[in-house]
Amino acid sequence: MRIAFLDSWLQEVAEGSGTAVAIGGLAAALTARGHQVERLVPQGAWPGNLLLRRLWFNLSLPRRLAAAEGRYDLVVGFDIDGFRVAHRCPVPYVCCIKGVLAEESRCESGWPRRMLWSLSLLERLNARRAPRVLSTSRYCCERIEALYGVPAQRLRLVPEGIEIGLWNPAGGDAAALAALDGAREPHTVLCVARQYPRKRVADLITAFAAVHQRLASAQLVVIGDGPEHGALQELVRRLGLGAVVQLLGALADDAEVRHWYRRSAVFCLPSIQEGFGIVFLEAMASGLPVVSTTATAIPEVVPHGRAGLLVPPKDPQALAEALLSLLTDPELQARCRAWGREHVVPFSWDRVAERFLEAVSSQAPSGS
């Protein structure tokens, strides 16, 4: 099958966060299964502003697809991309929503909130026009139905995926896994996140002040950049945590990110809004117990008490207690580590690609 992915979002993983990872991973998995995937992205460097580039990309899509008539068997538009062609695409069309913008906008304020709300109107149009809509969790599907008015029968759940071998090079080899886990820093907590307000990294830093008071050897490493980065640096300074909290910013080298997953003992992201959360899969595949919140889709991805511990959102005190429970209990760590590694197996990109193909089967031409 010849598939076009419409994708105006940031292409670099360090900048584009989970969305860039997810789209690239699915494209690679479909290609490995023998399908042809072409990623249609903005052309040239104009406009320089990301929002304007995304809008111009969509305005020019009808012309680009008309020029490629007969080239594709299926067109997949991600989030807002494709809203102008969803109802008049010459081949079967699917809208794939990674994070419900109308929901995300509620976690922001000021200009970001207004921008996300405006983009959610285009995402809503895309979803309502598309014959089929895919999303990554039951939570997202429910929100798309409620906020965008898409009937449930047009919705399909296709979760995010992960290249498990990259994060767990030991596979199922018990001795190799034991060696990996034995080399960890026993009291290092890792957080990987694009630093938007909804990720609530400030809650983690606040909680970590209490953790460090009770466990002097505890260390926190935060990977990622974003609009909150400066405020987080100031919070670390104000709490006097400069010696035990590292804000590394965005790391362009994926191998360096994986190194930190293997070096750390616990993963924590206290987000209040996640349509899925690929970093949770990365953590579990790497053998890290997870501490997060009970918000949105997180309990679907990280079952409480099995892969880690979930606490109420916006509660630094509960977060600190959960972190201390894992950091001071090696047996609990080991149980969560083993359970998480098994839990991520169905999220391999090959299996996710299979679910994607099943979800679009009635849209794609028969025999493709």
N, C-alpha and C positions, 0 to 999 in steps of 0.2 A: 504494500500500500504506500502511496506517495502522500506524505502529510506535511502541511505547512503549519508552523507554529508562529502566531502573531505575538510579538514580544517587544514592547517599547521600554521595558524596565532596564535598570542597570545590569550590565552583563558580567561585571567583575564580582566574584563571590565576596571579597572583602568589603565592597561597597553595597552590593545588592542583597546581602543577607540571605535568608532562607529561600526567598523566591528565585534568586539566580541559581542556587544549588538545585532546587527542585526541578526547574525547567530544563536545565542542562542534564541532570541525571535521567529524567524521563526520556529525553531525546536520545541519549546514548544507549539506554536500555532498548528502546524501540529499534534503533539502528542495529544493535547486536542481534535482534530477532529477525533481521532481514528487511525491515521497512526502510523507506527513504524519508528522512526528516530534514526539512529546510526551515531554518529559523529566520523569519522575516523581521528585521530590526530597523531602526531609523538609519537613514543613509546620510553620510556626510557629517560635518560638525555643526551645522546650523539647524535650528537655533541652539545657542549655547545653554540656555536654561532648560533643565530636565523636564519641567512641566510643559513648557512650550514644545519641546521636542516630541513629547508623548502625544500631545494634541495634534501637531503637524503630521506625525506618523499616521494617526488614525484618519485625518482628513485626506491623506494621499493614498490610503489603502484601496479604495475602489479602483483607482487607476492602475495600481500595481497588480492587483488580482486580475483585472481585465487583460492586462498585458501578458499575464501568465495563464491564460485560458487553456484548459486541457492538461495543465501541468500537475495538478493535485487531485487526489481522491477524497481528501478530508482536510478541512481547515479548522484549527483549534485556536481560539482567541483567549488570552489570559487576562483575567480581571477586566479592565476597561477596554483592552485592545480587541477591536473587531466590532464595536458597537454600530459602526456605519454600514457594515456588510452582513451582520448576523441574520437579517431578515431577507436578504436578497443575494446570498452567496450562491454562485453557480454550481457548487458541489456541497455535500453535507457539511454542516457547521456545528461545532460544539464550543460552548463557553466553559472555561475552567477557572473557578474562583479559588484563589489560594488563601485569601483573608478577606473577610467581609468588610469593605471600607466603611459602610454605614455604622458598623459596630466599632471599628477602630477609631473613628472620628470622635466617639464619645469619651475616649480616654485621653484626648488632647485638649488644648486650649488655644485661644488666639488664632493667629494665621494658620497654623497646621490643622486646627480643627475645621476652619472654614474651607481650607483646601481639600481635605479628605472628604468632607461632606459634599462638596461640589463634584469631586471625582466619583463619589458613590452614586450620584445621579446617572453618570455614564455607565457605571458598572451595573446598576439596576436596569438600564435600558438594554445593555448587552445581554443580561440574563433573561429578561422578559422576551426578547426577540429570538433567542436561541432555541432551536427545537429540543436540545438537550443541554443540561448544566451539570458539570462535575464539581465536586468540592471534596475537601480533605478529611472531614470529620462529621459525625452526627450533629455536633453542635453547629458547625457552619451550615449544614443543610437546613437545619431548623431555622437559623437566622435568615437565610436566603428566602425561605418560604415566608417567614413572618414579615421581614423588612422590604423585600423586593416583590412579593406577591407571585412567586414562581410556584406552580402546583407541584406537589410532592412527586407525582408520577413522572415529571420531567427531570427530577434530580437523581443523581447517582453518586455514591461515595467511592472515591478512589484516594486512598491515603498517600502520604508522602513516602519516599523510599530512601534507601541508604546503600552505599557500596560497602557492605559489611566487612569485607576483607581489608579495606583500607584502615578501618578503626580497630579491627581485631585480627592482627596478622597471625596470631597463634591458632586460629580456628578452634577446633575442639580438643587440641592436644593438652592434656591435663598438666604435664610437666612444663610446657611452654607458657601456659596461662599462669601457673604458680610463679614462674620466674618473672613474668610481667608484673604481677600483682605484688610480688615481694620487693620490687624495685621502686614502688611508689613512696612519695613523701607522706607519711601517715596522717598528717594534720593539715594538708594543703587543700583548700577549697577552690574550685575553678568555676568561673562564670564566663560564658561566651554569648554575647548579645549585641545587636545593633542598638545603641543607647537612646531609645525613645522613652518618653515618660511612662508609657504603658508597661515597659519592661521592669520598672520599679527596682532598678539596681541600687538606688539610694536606700531602699529598705534593707537590702543585703548588707550594705556598708554599715548602716546603723546597727543592724543585728550583730555584725561582726565585732563591733566595739565590745558588746557584752560577751561574745564568744572568747575574745582575746583576754578579757579580764579573768575568765575561769580556766582558760587553756592557753598558757603563755606561748606555747610552740605553734599555735595556729597561724596559718598564712592564708591570704586571699589573693588570687590572681584573676583579673578581669580583662578579657580580650574583647575588643570591639571599639568602635567609634560612633559618633552620632551627635545629635543636638544637645544631649545631656552631658557630654564628656567634660566640659569645663566645670559645670556645677558639681560633678562627681569628684573632680580633682580638689575643688574647694572644700567639699564635705570631708574628704580624707584628711586634708590639712587641719580643718577645724576640730576634728575628733582626735587628732594626734596619732593617726594610724599610718603615717608615712613609712614606718619601718616594717610594717607587716602587711600592707595592702599595695599591690602593684597594679596600676592601670596601664596596660601595655598598648592600648589603642588597637587599630585594625592591623592584623598581620596578613600580608599578601601571600606568604608562603604557607600553603595548606599543611605541609609536613611539620612546620613549627607549631601549628595549632594542634595537630595530632600528638606531637610530643608532649604538650601540656596536658592533654587528656590522659596520656599514659603515666605522666608524672604525678598527677593529683590523686586525692583519695575520695573526694566527694564533689559532685556537681550541684550548683544551685542557680536557679533563675526564678525569682519570685514574681513573675509576670502576672498582670491582671487581665491580659487579653492575648490569647493565642488561638489562631485557627487550627493549628496543629503543633508545630514546634520541632523542626528537624534536629535542633541541638539536643533534644532529649534522646532521640535515637542514637545520635553520635555518642552521647555520654554512656548510654546503656551498652552499646556495642563495644565501647572502650573499657567496659567493666567498672563504670562509676555509679554508685548509688546516687539517686537524685533527690534533692530537696526542692520543692516548688509549692504552688498553691492549688487550691481547689477550684480555681476560676476557669471558666469557658471550656476549651477542649482538653485541657491538661490531664484531667483524670482518665480520659480515654487513652491517652498515650502513656501515662505513668500511673499504673494502678497503685493506689496507696497501700503501704505496708508490704508490698511485694518488690517493686522496683525501687522504692524509696519512701519518703515521707512527704505528705502534702499537708499544708497548714492554711488557715484562712488568709485571704489576700489582705495586703496592707497591715500586716501584724508582725513588726520586727521582733517582738518578744517571742512569739510562737516560732518564728523563723530561727532565732538563736537557739531555742530549746531543741528543735529538730536537728540542727547542725551539730550541736553538742552530743545528742543521742547517737548519731552516726560516727562522729569523730572519736568518741570514747568507747565504742562497742565494736571491736573487730569482728565478732561473730555475726552481728547484725549487718555489718558491711559486706561480709562474705556471702550471706544469704541473698541480699539485694543484688550483689554483683552477679551471682550465678543466675538468678531469676531474670535479671535484665538482659543478659546475653542471650538467653533462650527466647525471651519475649520479642526481640527485634528480628528474629529469623524470618517471619512472614513479611517483613518490610524490606526485604532485599529488592533491588531495583528490577530484577527479572520478574519477581512475583507481582510487583506493582504494575509493571508494563502489561502483564497478562490481565490484571484487573481493569486497566485502562482500555485494553482492546475489547474486553467483554462489555464494558460500559458503553462503548461507541459502536458496538457491532451492528445495531439496527440503524445507525446513521451512515456507516460506511458502505460502499458498494459491495454487494455480495461477491464472494470469491476473492476479495482483496487480501 
